[in-house]
Amino acid sequence: MNFDLSNGVKTVWLIDPTLHKAWIYTPDSSSPTVVGAEGILTVESLLPNFQLELAQLWI
C-alpha cells in the first residue's frame, strides 16, 4: 500500500471476503482504518454521496 500512497493515490481499500473486513489506507494516516462486516465504506472527498455497504458483498 505504501507504494500506491507514495505515488499520489488518495485512498486504498483492501477488502477481505474471508474475514468480512475492509482496511482503508490514506496517506495522512500511519495505520489503516478497519471496517467490520456491517460497516459502510465512504470517500466523501473523492466520491461524494457514494457508500458501499460491506454486508451487501457477503451475500
NORCOR-V494781 format. One record per run of one state. SS is the DSSP state (A for helix, B for strand, O for the rest). FROM is the first residue (numbers start at 0). TO is the last residue. If there is no record, write none. Layout:
BEGIN
ss=SS from=FROM to=TO
ss=SS from=FROM to=TO
END
This chain:
BEGIN
ss=O from=0 to=0
ss=A from=1 to=5
ss=O from=6 to=9
ss=B from=10 to=15
ss=O from=16 to=19
ss=B from=20 to=25
ss=O from=26 to=31
ss=B from=32 to=34
ss=O from=35 to=38
ss=B from=39 to=40
ss=O from=41 to=50
ss=B from=51 to=52
ss=A from=53 to=56
ss=O from=57 to=58
END
